[in-house]
Amino acid sequence: MLNLSRVRRRSRRASGGRVAPRYAAAALAGYLLGSLPSGVLVGRAFGADPRQHGSKRTGATNVLRTLGPGPAALVALLDISKGAAAVLFARALWSRGLPRLAPSAEALAGSAALLGHNFSVFIRFTGGRGVLTTVGATAVMSPIPRQAPSLTWCWSSEAAIACHTCSFSHSQAAS
């Protein structure tokens, strides 16, 4: 029969008793990284607040509608980087000690970054939809072949909006 008290003591000794604080640090860092409102910051740098236009969200799609492709590409890069940085921070935090728990900490940090992007503490718990932040987090957690469906969806979604925007502006110019 397995003595569970001995197993618990052994696992607590191996981790140094620091499992919960590491998970909390990964979640908090992920949330704060995700909360950085890149759409608002880029919008202010280009003279407009995306929350006042279009869908009133802070993501790259609304910045594309509001400010054009250049600022939208910058917001997209920053949003992808937020998710990736949260996962990389969790990975670095767990690289020593109990590396077998790193995948769960990475998933927690990536999820927290998504929550931070969608409900940013810096802009009264509003934000974007979290598509590109999720792409950044999952790109670091899993290899590229698993990313093909989400990248295809993301590209087709952005391309559809760009085509719609171009056709709308083109039809307005023709009238």
C-alpha positions in Angstrom: 0.0 0.0 0.0 1.2 3.5 -0.9 1.9 5.8 2.0 0.6 9.2 0.7 2.0 11.3 3.5 5.5 10.1 2.6 4.9 11.0 -1.1 3.6 14.5 -0.2 6.6 15.2 2.0 9.0 14.0 -0.7 7.4 16.2 -3.4 7.3 19.2 -1.0 11.0 18.8 -0.3 11.8 18.5 -4.0 10.0 21.7 -4.9 11.4 23.6 -1.9 7.8 24.3 -0.9 7.6 27.1 -3.5 5.0 25.7 -5.9 2.1 28.0 -5.2 4.1 31.2 -5.2 5.6 30.3 -8.5 2.1 29.7 -10.0 0.9 33.0 -8.5 3.9 34.8 -10.0 3.3 33.3 -13.4 -0.4 34.2 -13.3 0.3 37.7 -12.1 3.0 38.4 -14.6 0.9 37.0 -17.4 -2.1 39.2 -16.4 0.0 42.3 -16.2 1.8 41.7 -19.5 -1.6 41.0 -21.1 -3.1 44.1 -19.6 -0.7 46.4 -21.4 -3.1 48.2 -23.8 -0.9 48.2 -26.9 -3.8 49.3 -29.1 -4.4 52.4 -26.9 -0.7 53.2 -26.7 -0.2 52.9 -30.5 -3.5 54.8 -31.1 -2.3 57.7 -28.9 1.0 57.7 -30.7 -0.8 58.1 -34.0 -3.4 60.6 -32.6 -6.5 58.5 -32.1 -8.0 56.3 -29.4 -9.4 53.1 -31.0 -11.9 52.8 -28.1 -13.7 55.8 -29.6 -14.1 54.3 -33.1 -15.3 51.1 -34.8 -16.0 48.2 -32.4 -14.6 50.3 -29.5 -12.1 47.5 -28.8 -8.3 47.9 -28.5 -7.1 45.1 -30.7 -5.4 45.1 -34.1 -8.6 44.7 -36.1 -10.1 47.9 -34.7 -6.8 49.7 -35.1 -6.8 48.6 -38.7 -10.2 50.1 -39.2 -9.3 53.3 -37.3 -5.7 54.0 -38.2 -4.7 51.8 -41.1 -2.4 48.9 -41.8 0.8 50.3 -40.4 -0.3 50.9 -36.8 -2.4 47.7 -36.9 0.7 45.7 -37.8 2.5 47.2 -34.8 -0.4 46.4 -32.5 -0.6 42.9 -33.9 3.1 42.4 -33.2 2.8 43.8 -29.7 -0.3 41.7 -28.9 1.4 38.5 -30.1 4.5 39.5 -28.1 2.4 39.9 -24.9 1.2 36.3 -25.0 4.6 34.9 -25.9 6.4 36.9 -23.2 4.0 35.6 -20.5 4.7 32.0 -21.5 8.4 32.6 -21.7 8.4 34.2 -18.3 6.6 31.2 -16.8 9.1 28.8 -18.5 12.0 30.7 -17.1 10.5 30.7 -13.7 10.0 26.9 -13.7 13.3 26.0 -15.5 14.9 25.1 -12.1 13.2 23.1 -9.5 10.3 21.2 -11.0 10.5 21.5 -14.8 7.7 18.9 -15.2 5.3 21.5 -13.9 6.4 24.1 -16.4 3.7 23.3 -19.0 0.9 23.9 -16.5 2.5 27.2 -15.4 2.9 28.2 -19.1 -0.7 27.5 -19.8 -1.7 29.5 -16.7 0.5 32.4 -17.7 -0.9 32.4 -21.3 -4.5 32.2 -20.0 -3.8 35.1 -17.6 -2.3 37.1 -20.5 -5.5 36.5 -22.4 -7.6 37.6 -19.5 -5.4 40.7 -19.1 -5.7 41.6 -22.8 -9.5 41.2 -22.7 -10.0 42.8 -19.3 -7.1 45.2 -18.8 -6.7 46.8 -15.4 -5.2 49.8 -17.0 -8.2 50.8 -19.1 -11.1 50.0 -16.7 -11.3 46.2 -17.5 -12.0 46.6 -21.2 -9.7 45.5 -24.0 -9.6 43.5 -27.2 -10.8 40.0 -28.0 -7.5 38.3 -27.4 -7.0 36.5 -30.7 -3.4 37.5 -31.3 -2.4 37.3 -27.6 -3.6 33.7 -27.7 -1.7 33.0 -31.0 1.5 34.4 -29.3 1.0 32.2 -26.2 0.2 29.0 -28.0 3.0 29.6 -30.6 5.5 29.4 -27.7 3.8 26.5 -26.0 3.4 24.3 -29.1 5.4 23.9 -32.3 4.5 25.6 -35.6 2.5 22.7 -37.2 -0.1 23.1 -34.5 -0.3 26.8 -35.2 -1.4 26.5 -38.9 -5.2 26.5 -38.2 -5.1 29.5 -35.9 -2.7 31.5 -38.1 -4.8 30.7 -41.1 -7.9 31.9 -39.3 -6.2 35.0 -38.1 -4.8 35.8 -41.5 -8.1 35.2 -43.2 -10.0 37.3 -40.6 -7.6 40.2 -41.0 -7.6 39.9 -44.8 -11.4 39.8 -44.9 -11.5 43.0 -42.8 -8.8 44.7 -45.0 -10.7 43.7 -48.2 -14.0 44.9 -46.8 -12.3 48.2 -45.7 -10.7 48.7 -49.1 -13.9 47.8 -51.0 -15.9 50.1 -48.8 -13.5 53.0 -49.2 -13.3 52.2 -53.0 -17.1 52.3 -53.3 -17.3 55.6 -51.4 -14.7 57.1 -53.8 -16.7 56.0 -56.8 -19.9 57.6 -55.6 
